[in-house]
Amino acid sequence: MSSASSGVAQALAEWAVALAPTEEDLTLAHRSLLDTVAVGIAAREHHILAVAATLGDAGRWAVACHVIDFDDLHMPSTTHVSTVCVPVALATDGGQRAYLAGAGVMARLGTALGWGHYSRGWHATTTAGALGAAVVAAVGRGLDADGVATAMALAVPAAGGVQRAFGTDAKALQVGYAADAGVRAAELAAAGATADLTAVEAWMSLAGGSPDAVDLSGPAVPGGLAIKIYPACYALQRPISAVTSVLPARVDPEVVHRITVRTPAATVQPLIHHRPQDGLQGKFSLEYAMAAAILDDHQGFASFSDAAVRRPQAQRLIDLVDVHLDEGGDWLLSGQVEVAVHTDGGVLQGRLRFPPGSPQRPPTPEELGRKVADCLAGTGLDASAITWAGSADLLRRTLTGPLTPIVTTERTP
């Protein structure tokens, strides 16, 4: 439905304030909390945390939850919803209802901005994310619809970020900026700041989106969220799965002499590093992902370290990858991916439409449990420590000192 009659900001704000989460919505919120906080804890030794120490709680936590690129994704909007909205909800004590309100606004704005916005090089997580963060913080503060709408308009100046940051520290920092900007905008709105609410519509139009495309129907987060199985860009989840699904238990990399990949051009939009030199660039490299799928039994954290990317075997396989891009596509899972691994003994071929963890193939409890356990390894924690009531303290201790398990009581939403 079009929101033009009352203005985009006001319509979204009224929807957010009136949101009554369903059991399905609350289930998504719990899974998002578990996945996001676990991923943030997994980044506890990353150098970016010292750099991000000047940001507020929401910004620091958003950086931590995004920097290893293992966080969830809203496919229709191409935004990492939870890495923005979970940290803001925790930092402002908003709980799962505030998370769902902001996540729903962020998803709807990102979808209305459209694939054209993303394909032109914008980082949709940070453009739509600043306004989504403002909604989380404003709803958490108990602002009325006018206050929430004002916070969204006040967040417009921070609604930026570009894909050229991918493969560098700036990508995660952009997410941190968006989270902090949303908190700041809500604080200003609560203090009485005013704004022209049509700034949101003007911003959407300038960014290539359509205000009339904002749709308030459906569940809190329409389309659900995709959970990553591999700690890399979502655009790599499908090609990695396609390769691993057709390989025998072990393949001698020395007998591989060609790797071909065919996929719609839209599906590789974020994969800008064709000859990666470190782990962060490897997370945005289709060529390296194919090498890791062949070399490693499990494409986990170790696969995307600097040392792993620089392996002579990996660099050799990277040079063997031949990518064929078909025209068209308007999201990261357009069409299907087709892979062929050419060996001395023949050709191993596979094709895949939806990877594990996508909304069409939700992660099994075992898949999600393995991911969370991998993220928490070495901390003495398990999934039971990650609750809406206790995760703010958990993340503070993650950033400031050794982790010890804590006992919390889950707060009623």
C-alpha positions in Angstrom: 0.0 0.0 0.0 1.1 3.5 -0.6 1.9 5.7 2.4 1.7 8.9 0.5 -1.5 10.0 2.0 0.0 10.6 5.5 3.7 10.7 4.6 6.2 7.8 4.7 7.7 8.8 8.1 4.3 9.2 9.8 2.8 6.0 8.3 5.8 3.9 9.3 5.9 5.5 12.8 2.3 4.8 13.4 2.8 1.2 12.3 5.8 0.8 14.6 4.1 2.2 17.7 1.0 0.1 17.1 2.9 -3.2 16.4 1.6 -6.1 18.4 4.1 -9.0 17.7 2.7 -12.4 16.9 4.3 -15.6 18.2 5.9 -16.0 14.8 7.4 -12.5 15.1 8.7 -13.2 18.6 10.3 -16.5 17.4 12.1 -14.5 14.7 13.2 -12.0 17.3 14.7 -14.7 19.5 16.5 -16.3 16.7 17.9 -13.0 15.6 19.1 -12.2 19.1 20.8 -15.6 19.4 22.4 -15.4 16.0 23.5 -11.7 16.2 25.0 -11.7 19.7 26.8 -15.0 19.1 28.4 -13.5 16.0 29.3 -10.4 17.9 31.0 -12.5 20.6 32.9 -14.4 17.9 34.5 -11.1 16.8 35.8 -10.4 20.4 39.5 -10.4 19.4 39.1 -8.5 16.1 41.3 -5.4 15.9 38.3 -3.3 14.8 36.9 -3.3 18.4 39.8 -1.1 19.6 39.2 1.3 16.7 35.5 1.4 17.4 35.9 2.1 21.1 35.1 5.8 20.5 31.5 4.9 19.3 28.6 4.5 21.7 27.4 1.1 22.9 25.0 0.6 20.0 27.7 1.5 17.5 30.4 -0.7 19.0 28.2 -3.7 19.3 26.9 -3.2 15.7 30.5 -3.2 14.4 31.3 -6.3 16.4 28.2 -8.1 15.1 28.9 -7.3 11.5 32.7 -7.2 11.1 33.1 -11.0 10.4 30.2 -10.9 8.0 28.3 -13.8 9.6 25.1 -11.9 10.6 21.7 -12.3 9.1 20.2 -10.7 6.0 16.8 -9.5 4.8 16.8 -10.6 1.2 14.2 -8.3 -0.4 15.9 -5.2 0.9 19.5 -6.6 0.8 20.0 -5.2 4.3 21.7 -6.8 7.4 18.7 -6.0 9.6 19.8 -7.5 13.0 23.3 -6.2 13.1 21.8 -2.7 13.4 18.6 -3.3 15.2 19.6 -5.9 17.9 22.5 -3.7 19.3 20.3 -0.7 19.4 17.5 -2.5 21.2 20.0 -3.9 23.7 21.8 -0.5 24.2 18.5 1.3 24.8 16.8 -1.5 26.8 14.1 -1.6 24.2 13.7 -5.4 24.1 12.3 -7.5 21.3 9.3 -5.3 20.5 11.5 -2.3 19.8 13.8 -4.6 17.8 10.8 -5.9 15.7 9.5 -2.3 15.1 12.9 -1.1 13.9 13.6 -4.2 11.9 10.2 -3.9 10.2 10.8 -0.3 9.2 14.3 -1.0 8.0 13.2 -3.9 5.9 10.3 -1.9 4.4 12.5 1.1 3.6 15.2 -1.0 2.1 12.7 -2.9 0.0 11.2 0.4 -1.2 14.7 1.7 -2.1 14.9 -1.3 -4.3 17.6 -3.3 -6.1 18.4 -0.2 -8.2 19.6 1.5 -5.0 21.9 -1.4 -4.1 23.1 -2.1 -7.6 24.3 1.5 -7.9 26.7 0.9 -5.1 24.9 2.0 -2.0 25.3 0.0 1.2 21.6 -0.5 1.9 22.3 -1.8 5.5 23.6 1.7 6.4 21.2 3.8 4.3 18.0 2.1 5.5 19.8 1.2 8.8 20.1 4.7 10.2 16.3 5.2 10.1 15.6 1.7 11.3 17.9 2.3 14.3 16.1 5.5 15.0 12.8 3.6 15.2 14.3 1.0 17.5 15.6 3.6 19.9 12.5 5.8 19.7 10.1 2.9 20.3 12.3 1.7 23.2 12.1 5.2 24.7 8.3 5.1 24.5 8.0 8.0 22.1 4.6 8.4 20.4 4.2 8.2 16.6 5.0 11.9 16.1 8.2 11.4 18.1 9.2 8.2 16.2 8.6 10.0 12.9 10.7 12.9 14.0 13.5 10.6 15.0 13.4 9.0 11.5 13.7 12.5 9.8 16.5 13.5 12.1 18.4 10.3 11.1 18.3 11.1 7.4 21.7 13.0 7.4 23.4 9.8 8.5 21.7 7.5 5.9 24.7 6.9 3.8 27.4 4.3 3.1 28.8 2.7 -0.1 29.9 -0.8 -1.2 33.4 0.4 -2.0 33.9 -0.1 1.7 33.5 -3.8 1.4 36.6 -5.8 2.3 37.8 -3.0 4.6 37.2 -1.9 8.1 35.0 0.8 6.8 32.2 -1.6 6.0 31.6 -2.6 9.7 32.2 1.0 10.8 29.5 2.3 8.5 27.1 -0.1 10.3 28.3 1.3 13.6 27.7 4.9 12.4 24.1 4.0 11.4 23.4 2.4 14.8 24.8 5.3 16.8 23.0 7.9 14.5 19.7 6.2 15.2 20.2 6.4 18.9 21.2 10.1 18.7 18.2 10.9 16.5 15.8 9.4 19.0 17.5 11.3 21.9 17.2 14.5 20.0 13.5 13.8 19.2 12.9 13.0 22.9 14.5 16.3 23.8 12.1 18.3 21.6 14.0 18.7 18.3 11.8 19.3 15.3 12.2 18.2 11.7 10.4 18.2 8.4 9.0 14.7 8.1 8.9 14.9 4.3 12.7 14.7 4.5 12.3 11.0 4.6 10.5 11.0 1.2 12.9 13.4 -0.3 15.8 11.2 0.8 14.2 8.1 -0.6 13.7 9.8 -4.0 17.3 11.1 -4.1 18.6 7.6 -3.2 16.6 6.1 -6.1 13.7 4.6 -4.2 10.0 5.1 -4.3 8.1 6.4 -1.3 4.9 4.9 -2.8 6.5 1.4 -2.6 6.5 1.3 1.2 4.2 -1.6 2.1 2.9 -1.9 5.7 1.2 -5.3 5.2 2.6 -8.6 6.4 4.4 -9.8 9.5 6.8 -7.6 11.4 9.7 -8.5 9.1 8.2 -9.3 5.7 9.9 -12.2 4.0 11.8 -13.3 7.1 15.6 -13.3 7.5 18.3 -15.4 6.0 20.8 -17.0 8.4 24.3 -17.4 7.1 25.9 -20.8 7.4 29.4 -19.6 6.2 31.1 -16.5 7.8 31.3 -14.5 4.5 29.2 -12.3 2.3 25.7 -13.6 1.7 26.4 -13.7 -2.1 28.9 -16.5 -1.3 26.4 -18.8 0.6 24.9 -20.3 -2.6 28.0 -20.9 -4.6 29.9 -22.5 -1.7 26.9 -24.8 -1.0 26.7 -25.7 -4.7 30.3 -26.8 -4.7 30.2 -28.7 -1.4 27.0 -30.5 -2.4 28.7 -32.3 -5.3 32.2 -32.9 -4.1 33.1 -36.3 -2.7 34.5 -36.5 0.8 38.0 -35.4 -0.4 39.2 -34.0 -3.6 42.9 -33.7 -4.3 43.2 -30.0 -5.3 46.2 -30.9 -7.5 43.9 -32.7 -9.9 41.6 -29.7 -10.3 42.4 -27.8 -13.5 39.4 -25.6 -14.0 36.4 -24.3 -12.0 33.5 -22.7 -13.9 30.7 -20.7 -12.3 27.6 -19.4 -14.1 25.2 -17.1 -12.3 23.1 -14.0 -13.0 25.1 -10.8 -12.7 23.0 -9.4 -9.9 24.1 -12.2 -7.6 27.7 -11.1 -7.5 27.1 -7.4 -7.0 29.1 -7.3 -3.6 31.9 -9.6 -4.7 34.4 -7.0 -5.7 37.7 -8.7 -4.8 38.8 -11.1 -7.5 42.4 -11.6 -6.3 42.0 -11.3 -2.5 45.1 -10.9 -0.3 43.6 -11.2 3.1 40.7 -12.8 5.0 38.5 -9.8 4.9 38.8 -9.5 1.1 38.3 -13.2 0.8 34.8 -12.8 2.3 33.9 -10.8 -0.8 35.6 -13.0 -3.4 33.7 -15.5 -5.5 37.0 -16.9 -6.8 38.4 -17.5 -3.3 35.1 -19.0 -2.1 35.4 -21.7 -4.8 38.9 -22.4 -3.6 37.9 -22.7 0.0 34.9 -25.0 -0.9 37.4 -27.4 -2.5 40.2 -27.1 0.1 38.4 -27.1 3.4 36.2 -29.8 5.0 34.3 -27.0 6.8 34.1 -23.5 5.5 34.2 -21.8 8.9 36.3 -19.1 10.5 39.6 -20.7 9.6 38.7 -20.6 5.9 38.5 -16.8 6.0 41.7 -16.0 7.9 44.6 -14.1 6.2 46.7 -17.2 6.2 44.0 -19.3 4.6 43.5 -16.8 1.7 47.3 -16.7 1.1 47.7 -20.4 0.9 49.6 -21.3 -2.3 47.0 -24.0 -3.0 44.2 -21.4 -2.7 45.9 -18.8 -4.9 46.4 -21.5 -7.5 42.8 -22.5 -7.5 41.7 -18.8 -7.6 43.5 -18.5 -11.0 41.5 -21.5 -12.3 38.1 -19.9 -11.7 36.2 -18.9 -14.8 33.0 -16.8 -14.0 30.2 -16.5 -16.6 27.6 -13.8 -15.7 24.2 -13.9 -17.3 22.4 -10.6 -17.7 19.7 -9.5 -15.4 18.6 -10.4 -11.9 17.3 -8.2 -9.1 18.5 -9.8 -5.9 21.3 -11.9 -4.5 19.4 -15.2 -5.2 18.2 -14.5 -8.7 18.0 -17.5 -11.0 20.4 -20.3 -9.9 24.1 -20.8 -9.7 25.7 -23.6 -11.8 29.2 -24.8 -10.9 31.5 -27.3 -12.5 34.8 -28.6 -11.0 37.0 -30.0 -13.8 39.4 -32.7 -12.6 41.7 -35.2 -14.2 39.0 -37.8 -13.5 36.0 -35.9 -14.9 33.7 -33.0 -14.2 31.7 -32.6 -11.0 28.7 -30.4 -11.7 26.1 -28.8 -9.4 23.4 -26.2 -9.4 21.5 -24.6 -6.6 18.5 -22.2 -6.2 18.3 -21.6 -2.5 21.2 -22.2 0.0 20.8 -23.6 3.5 19.8 -20.8 5.9 17.7 -18.9 3.4 14.1 -18.2 4.2 13.1 -20.9 1.7 15.5 -23.4 3.5 15.5 -22.2 7.1 18.4 -23.4 9.2 17.8 -26.6 11.1 18.2 -26.5 14.9 21.4 -28.5 14.3 22.8 -26.0 11.8 22.0 -23.0 14.0 23.3 -24.8 17.1 26.6 -25.6 15.4 27.0 -22.0 14.3 26.3 -20.6 17.8 28.6 -23.1 19.3 31.4 -22.2 16.9 30.9 -18.5 17.7 31.0 -19.1 21.5 33.9 -21.6 21.4 36.5 -20.8 24.1 34.2 -18.4 26.1 32.7 -20.9 28.6 29.2 -19.7 27.4 26.4 -21.5 25.6 23.3 -20.4 23.9 21.4 -20.1 27.2 23.5 -17.1 28.1 22.0 -15.0 25.2 18.8 -13.4 26.4 17.1 -10.1 25.9 17.6 -9.3 29.5 21.3 -10.2 29.8 22.9 -9.7 26.4 23.8 -6.0 26.9 25.9 -6.9 29.9 27.3 -9.9 27.9 28.4 -7.6 25.1 29.9 -5.0 27.4 32.0 -7.7 29.0 32.9 -9.1 25.6 34.5 -5.7 24.7 36.2 -5.0 28.0 37.5 -8.1 29.5 37.5 -11.9 30.0 34.1 -13.6 29.6 32.5 -15.5 32.5 29.1 -17.1 32.3 26.2 -15.1 33.9 22.8 -16.1 35.0 19.9 -13.9 33.8 16.2 -14.0 34.0 14.3 -13.4 30.7 12.2 -10.3 30.7 8.6 -10.6 29.5 8.3 -8.6 26.2 
